[in-house]
Amino acid sequence: FPLQRIHIELTNVCNFDCTFCPKQEMTRHYEYMDFEKVCSIIDEIAEYNMAEKITFHVMGEPFMHPELLEIFEAHTDCYFQVFTNGHFITDEVAKRLKKAGNVTPLISVEGTEIVSDERRGREGVLSNTMQGVQNCLNNKLLTGVCTSVCKTNIDELVTEQWTDRLIEMGVFYTWFHIYRPMGPDA
């Protein structure tokens, strides 16, 4: 029996300083897993049929890995789900993902414009995230939207209105994470 999912952290590099990310507490140096190492892990997973899907996520933005698209393109026999903030999914990136045919982006939306900016530690977050979602949808990628549910976004995003908006846009699935308290002042 294969496991449902294997999670691989390709990098701890991120373009945000999210208030809810454990990366803040864990490391101050940035690393990327090298291409050969990632490929050997994926090849071993595939050889032993250990997973139905491989997930790249948490504690870093996978699309900041300099060889991410090449990893997908080298493993077209594997299925990848990528947790991402969507900011690096340009139209060209979405076209390459569609051509690879083995990637489902799961794009994190953390609230309204104000809430997204506060939670992510940057300005203009929501519009750039939604542009990443739209780039995926324009290229007919199966795309999901996820949210780490907390008191600042539950009333806006855990609603029929938000779900209906996503359906109208063409989003294929949603994923709501339960907020996980982390760090010394959780």
C-alpha positions in Angstrom: 0.0 0.0 0.0 1.4 3.4 -0.9 1.2 6.2 1.6 -1.3 8.9 0.5 1.3 11.6 0.5 4.9 12.3 1.2 6.0 15.8 2.1 9.3 17.2 0.9 10.7 20.6 2.0 12.8 21.8 -0.9 13.7 25.1 0.8 13.2 27.3 3.8 13.6 30.4 1.6 10.5 32.5 1.4 9.4 36.0 0.2 7.2 36.5 3.3 7.6 36.8 7.1 4.4 35.1 8.1 3.3 35.6 11.6 2.1 31.9 11.8 5.2 30.3 10.2 7.5 28.2 12.4 10.4 29.0 10.2 10.8 32.2 12.2 11.7 30.2 15.3 13.7 27.5 13.6 16.3 29.0 11.4 17.9 32.2 10.3 19.9 30.8 7.4 18.5 29.8 4.0 18.9 26.6 2.2 17.8 24.8 -1.0 17.8 21.1 -1.4 20.0 20.4 -4.5 18.5 19.1 -7.7 20.3 15.7 -7.5 19.2 15.0 -4.0 15.5 15.9 -4.7 15.6 13.7 -7.8 17.1 10.8 -5.9 14.4 11.0 -3.2 11.6 11.2 -5.8 13.1 8.3 -7.8 13.2 6.2 -4.7 9.6 7.1 -3.8 8.5 6.1 -7.3 10.6 2.9 -7.4 9.0 1.5 -4.3 5.6 3.0 -5.1 5.6 4.7 -1.7 3.2 7.6 -2.4 0.3 8.5 -4.5 1.4 12.1 -4.5 4.4 14.1 -3.4 3.8 17.4 -1.7 6.2 20.3 -1.6 5.3 22.7 1.1 5.7 24.5 4.4 8.5 26.7 5.8 9.5 28.0 2.5 8.1 29.0 -0.9 8.7 26.1 -3.3 8.7 28.3 -6.3 11.7 30.2 -5.0 13.7 27.0 -5.6 15.8 27.7 -8.7 15.2 24.3 -10.3 11.6 23.5 -9.2 10.2 23.4 -12.7 13.0 21.2 -13.9 12.2 18.8 -11.0 8.6 18.5 -12.2 9.6 18.2 -15.8 12.1 15.4 -15.0 9.4 13.4 -13.1 6.3 13.4 -15.4 5.4 9.9 -14.0 4.8 11.5 -10.5 2.1 13.7 -9.2 3.0 16.8 -7.2 0.9 19.1 -5.0 2.6 22.4 -4.2 1.7 24.6 -1.3 2.5 28.1 -2.4 1.7 31.7 -1.9 1.2 32.0 -5.7 3.5 35.1 -6.1 5.9 33.3 -8.4 3.3 31.7 -10.7 3.4 33.9 -13.7 1.6 33.1 -16.9 4.9 31.5 -18.2 5.3 29.4 -15.1 1.7 28.2 -15.3 2.2 27.3 -19.0 5.2 25.1 -18.0 3.2 23.5 -15.2 0.4 22.7 -17.6 2.8 21.2 -20.1 4.4 19.1 -17.4 0.9 17.8 -16.6 1.8 16.6 -13.1 1.4 19.5 -10.7 -1.6 20.9 -8.7 -0.8 24.2 -7.1 -2.5 24.8 -3.7 -2.3 28.5 -3.3 -2.6 30.0 0.2 -5.1 32.9 0.7 -4.9 34.2 4.2 -7.7 36.8 4.3 -8.8 40.2 3.1 -6.2 42.6 1.8 -5.5 44.0 5.2 -5.4 40.6 7.0 -3.2 39.1 4.2 -0.7 41.9 4.5 -0.6 41.6 8.3 -0.3 37.8 8.4 2.3 37.8 5.6 4.4 40.7 6.7 4.2 42.5 3.3 2.0 44.9 1.4 -0.1 44.0 -1.7 -0.2 40.3 -0.8 -3.8 39.4 -1.8 -3.8 40.9 -5.3 -0.5 39.2 -6.2 -1.7 35.9 -4.7 -5.0 36.1 -6.6 -3.0 36.9 -9.8 -1.1 33.6 -9.3 -4.5 31.8 -8.9 -5.8 33.4 -12.1 -2.6 32.5 -14.0 -3.2 28.9 -13.1 -6.8 29.0 -14.0 -6.1 30.8 -17.3 -3.8 27.9 -18.2 -6.4 25.3 -17.1 -4.4 23.9 -14.2 -6.3 22.0 -11.5 -5.8 24.6 -8.8 -6.7 24.7 -5.1 -6.9 27.4 -2.6 -6.0 26.9 1.0 -6.2 28.9 4.2 -4.8 28.6 7.7 -8.0 29.4 9.6 -7.7 31.8 12.6 -9.7 34.5 14.3 -8.7 37.2 11.7 -9.9 35.3 8.7 -12.6 32.8 9.7 -15.5 35.2 9.2 -14.3 36.1 5.7 -13.0 32.9 4.3 -14.9 30.1 6.0 -18.1 31.1 4.3 -20.4 30.0 1.5 -19.8 33.4 -0.2 -16.0 32.8 -0.4 -16.5 29.2 -1.5 -19.0 30.3 -4.2 -16.5 32.9 -5.4 -13.8 30.3 -5.8 -16.2 27.9 -7.6 -17.1 30.7 -10.0 -13.5 31.4 -10.7 -12.9 27.8 -11.5 -10.9 26.7 -8.4 -11.0 22.9 -8.2 -10.8 22.4 -4.5 -10.2 24.2 -1.1 -8.3 23.2 1.9 -8.7 24.7 5.4 -5.9 24.2 7.8 -6.6 24.4 11.5 -4.4 27.1 13.0 -1.5 25.4 14.8 -0.1 27.5 17.7 3.7 27.6 17.4 6.6 29.3 19.1 7.2 30.6 22.6 4.3 33.1 22.5 1.7 31.1 20.6 
